[in-house]
Amino acid sequence: MLTKILARGGQASWYLIVRYLKNVVLLAALPLGLMLGWLIPAATAGLVRLANSELLAAGRHLGREAPQLPRAADRTPGDVVTLAKDMSFRRSLALLLGPLVMVPELFVAVTAIFAVPSAVLGFALWPVDPGNVTLLGEGIDSWGEASLLAPLQILLGLVMLSRVAPVFAEVHARAVLALLRPSQEQLATARLSERVEELTRSRAGAVDSHGAELRRIERDLHDGTQAQLVSLAMRIGIAKQTMAEDPEKAAKLLDDARDGAEQAMNELRGVLRTMYPPILADRGLTGAVSALAARCPLPVDLRQGDLGDVPAAVEAAAYFVVAESLTNITKHSAAGHVDVLMERRGPELYLSITDDGIGGARINEQSDLLGRGSGLHGMLHRVQAIDGQMELQSPIGGPTTVEVILPCG
């Protein structure tokens, strides 16, 4: 019982004290804000951020989920028209009511926290300085007064801690939600803005990933297939020149050219396989992932549900996620076993790849000293490019889990 009182009252008191400190800062900045706030966009934007932080704190205190809150409108210095139309700024002006209640709330919070400890100390220490040690505001001159007032102050402190402070904190939090909460239209606009920013980031990542993929394909074709074809053309040319003089040498050159053509075709197939694996067209996503699991040198426990209709882009992304994950696990994780789960969850395809290795995997733009990280970064871009989500959990010591959700709608 006492633990609950301390936890509930302590949380409420701390909430009120933090509100007091923020209101003190607000009061200190108010004169300058009134003079220059209209001129400096950062000042009014700061007030909106403060209002949003108060909304989030009130929601946390009441155990409510915090919505995506709108930010201050972008404006140029001195643009008072945009400032006057900015609904986020206008609702944040309700913060100026906070200083009206900050002193009573601080009194309640301080009394709730310190009444009991000060009563105990006052009861024990009044003989050191009789008349100057107070309980309930009265100077203590005798043990009789101490024995009467100390329990009353302890009782008052417990009441303040268990009842009054939580009520004050709850009323304050509800008032904040009522005064500062944006309208449904503002919330919808904020969610849309956040969505646009997210899509912009994912599009930029997809463009970067696509550019890197094109450079890789160009490099593979230039260094591999093109070199083989140039060598093939030279051998055929030499064979044509020596055909009349030395047919045996020409035949050998043609044999070498045939071998080179086969090697070039194999390399070209390898490049094409990285663009869209033919096995997806031949066996579908289920069969392609089964083939990846069968080729993995580690034991793979593969569970696949009925996937239904999956778009080609989602199939390719899922295939490469599994392929890259199994490659990373084999190279870097020191794992002994892998679990792969792939199933349809409503309009989404869910993937989970878990290994029992050493963990510590991170998503980095560049490979670390052990060559880890950049593959996961490419996977993330590939997933985000089709509006998917990817989460990596890899504590030191393992296990490592990659979870991917891909929309199929």
N, C-alpha and C positions, 0 to 999 in steps of 0.2 A: 504493500500500500504506500509506504513512504517513498519507495523507489519511483512509483508512478507519479506521485505528487512532485518529486524533485525533477523528474524528466519533463513532465508536462509544464510545470511552472517555470523551470529553467529555460525551456525552449521559448515559452511565451515572453519571459522577461528579456531574454537575449534579443528576440525579435523587436521588442519595443525600444531597447537601448540602441540597436543599430538604426532604427528609424529616427531616433533623436539625433544621433551623430550625422546622419544624412541631412536632416533638417537644419542643423547648425551650419553645415557646409553650404546648403542652399541659401540660407539667410546671409551668410558672408559674401556670397557671389551675387546676391540679388541687386545691390546698387549698381555694380558694374554691368550686370546683364540688362538692367533697364535702360542704361545709357547707350550701350554699344551692341546689345544682343541683336537688334534689327539689322545692324551693319555686318556682323560677323556670323556667317552661316554655321561655323563650328559651335558657337555658343548656344544657338537654338537647337541644333542637332544634339548637343550634349544634354539639354533639358529633356528631349524626347527619349534619349537613351536612359536617362535617370528614371523617367516615367515607366519605361519598359522594364527596367530592373526591379522597380517597385511592384509592378504587376506580377512578374515572375516570382518574386519573394512572397507575395501574398498568396499566389496559387500554391506554392510549395507548402506554406504554413497551413493552408486549408486542405492540403492533399489533393489538389486538383491539377489536371494536366495543363501544361502551359501551351497556349496557341502560338502560331507563328505571328509575331507582332510586326506591324508596319513601322518602317523607319521614317525619319524626317525627309520631306521632299527636297530634291536637289534644287539649289537656287544659287544665284550669284550674290556677292556682297551688296547690300543695300536694296535687294529685291523684296520690298515689303508686300507687294501684291501676292507673290507666291507664298510668302510667309503667312499672310492673312487667310489664304485659301487652304493652307496645310492643316488637315484635320488632325494629324498626329501632334502637331505643335499645339493646336487649340485644346485638345484633351489633356495634354501634359501641363497646361496652366493650372489644373486642379491641384497640382503638387503644392501650390502656394498656400493651400489650406492647412498643410501639415504643421507648420510652426504654431498654429493656434492650439494644437492639442499636445505638442511635444513635451511641455513641462509637466502636465498631469500624468502623462504616460511614463515619463522618466521617474516621477515620484513613486508611482505604483511599482515599476520594475525594480528600483533600488530598494524600496521597502520590502518587496517580496524576497529579494536576494539576501539582504543584510540584516533584516530584523531579528532573525533567530540567532545568528552568530554574535551580533552586537549585544543581544540580551544575555547570552551566556558569558561573554567577556565582561559586560557591565556588572553582572551579579558577582563575578569572581574578583574584579579589580576595584570595586568602589572603595574598599578600605584604604587603598593606596592614596586616593585623593578625594576624600568625602566632600560631597556637595557639588563637585564638578563633573562627576560621572552621571550621565542621565539615562533613565529608562522611561520610555513613552514621553520624553521631553521634560521629565521631572528630575531634579537633582536628588541623588540618593545620599542620605545621612545615616541610615540605620539598616540593620539586617531585616527589620520588619518591612520597611519600604521595599527593599530589594526582593524579599520573598514574595511580596504582593505584586510588584510591577513586572518583574522578570517573566513569570509565567504568562501574565497578560500580554506582554510584548511577543513572547514566543507564539502564543495563540494567534495574535494578530498577524505575525509573519506567516504562519502556516495557512491562515485564511487567505492572505494576499497571494501567497504562492500557489495555492491549490485552486482558488476560485477567482479572485479579482484579476490577477495578471492574465490568466487565460482568456477571461471574458474581454478585457481591454484589447488584447492582441487579436482576438477573433473579430471583434467589432471593427478594429482598425483595418484588418485585412479585407473584410467584406466591403468596407467603405472604399478602399482602394480599388477593388474590382468594380464597384458600382460607378465610381467617378472616372477611372482611367481606362476601363476596358473599351477597346475600339469596337465599332459597329461591325455587323456581319459583312457589310460591303467592304470595309477596310481590311477585315481578316481575309476575305476572298482575294482582294487585290494583293495583299502581302504574300499569300500562298502562291498566287500566280507569278509574282515577281521572283520569289524564291525558286519556283519551278523553271522560270526563264533563265535565271542565273545557273541553275544546276545543268540545264540543257546546254547552255553556252559553254560551261566547263567541260561537259562530256563531249560536246562537238569538237572543242579545241583539242581535247585528248585524242578523240577519234581521228581528227585530221593529222595530228602528230604521229599517231600510230600507223595510219595509212601511209604517210610519207616515209616513215621508217621501213614499212613493209615493201613499198615500191623500191626504195634504195637497196634493200636486201635482195629483192628479186633481180634488179638490174645488176647487182654485184655478182649474184650467182650465175646469171646468164653470161655476163662479161668474162668472169674468171673461169667458168666451167664450160658451158655449152658452146659459147662463141669460140673459145680457144680450141675446143675439139673440132669444131667445124672448119676453122682456119687450117688446122693441121691436116684435116681430111682433104681439103681442097688442094693443099700443097702436095700431098701424097699422090692424089689422082693426077695432078699436073706432071709430077716427076715420072709416074708410071706411063703417061701418054708419050712423054719424050723418049723414054727408054724402051718402048714397046718393040720398035723395029730392031734395035741393036741388041737388046738383052731381054727376051721375052720372059725368062725365068725370074729375073729381078723385078720386072714389071708385075708379074703375077704375085710375087711376094708383097710388093707395095700395095697392090689391090686388096690382098688379104688383110694387111694392116689397116687399110682404109675401111674395110668392112667392119673390123673390130672397133675402130674408132667411131664409126657411125652408130654401132650398137651402144657403145659407151655414152655417146652424146645423147642418144635417145633415152637411156636410163637416167642421165642427169636431168634432162628436160622433164621427164616424168616426175622426178623428185621435186623440181621446182613447181610444177603444176599441182603436185599433191599438197604442197604447202598453201596453195591458193584456195582450192576446194577439193578435199580428198575424194578421189573416185569411189572409194569404198562407201562413202555416204550415199552416192547415187545407186550403187550396186546392192548394198545390204541395209541401208537405212541407219538411223542413229543408234538404235539398239544393237544391231550387228556390228557396227563400226566400233562402238565402245567395248563390246565383248572382245573384239579382236585386239584392241589396245590392252585390255586386261590380260588376255592370253599371252601376249608378247612381252609383258612386263616381267623382268627377272625376279621380282618379289611376289610372294603370294598375295593375290588380290581377291577379296570377298566382294563380289559385285551383286548388287540388288537393283533390279530395274522393274518399274511398274509399267502399266499400260500408258504410253506416252501420247497416243492419239495423233492428231494432225499437228506437226511442228514445222514452222516456216524454215526455209532453207538457210536463212541467215542465222537463225537460232540454232539449227542443227550444227552449222559450221562452228559457231562460237562455243557450244557445249562440247563438241569433239575436241577442239583445240584446248579448252580448259582442262579436260581430262588428260589429254596427251601431254600438255606442259606440266601438269601437276605430277603425273607419274614419272616424267623425266626428272623433275626437280627432286622428287622423293628418292629416286634411284641414285642420283648424283650426290646429294647433299645431306640427306636426313639420317643416314645410318639406321633406317627403319628395318623391321623384320616382317611387317605386315601392313597391308593397306585395305581400308574399307571404302568402297565407292557406292553411293546411293544416288539413283536418278529416278525421279518420278514426276508425274504431273500433279500439280496442286491447283485445281481450278484453271484459271487462264494463264498460269505460270508454270514454267519448267524449273524444278528444284534439283540442284546438284550439291552433293556433299562428298568431299574427299578427305579422309582422315588417315594419318599414319602414326605409328607408335615410335617415331624417331626422336632425335635430340631437341627438336623445336628451335626457337630463335629465328624463324623466318621473318623477313621484313620486306615490305614493298618499297623498292628504291628505283630511282630513274637510272642509276648506274650500278653495275655489279660491285659487290664488296670484294675484299681481298680473297675470299673463297669462291668468288664467281656467282654469288647468290643475289637475288633480288630483282634484277632487270626483267627476268621472265615473268615474275608476278606482276610487275608494272605493265608489261604488255598485255597480260591477261586482263588486268583491270580496265585498260583502255578498250580492249575488244568487247568486254561485257558492257561497259558504259556506252559504247557506240550504238548499241541496240536498246538503250534505256534499261539495262539490267542493273543488278546490285551484286556486289561481291564483298564478302567479309572474311578476314583472315584472323584466326586465333592460333598463336604459336608461342606459348610461354616457354621459357628456358627449361629444358628437360622434357618438353613435349607434353601431350601429343599436339600435333599440328592439324588444324581443320580449315579447309577452304570451303565456304558455303557460297553458292551462286544462285541467284534467282533471275530467270530470263522470261520476259513477257512474251506470250505466244499469240496475243490478240492482234 
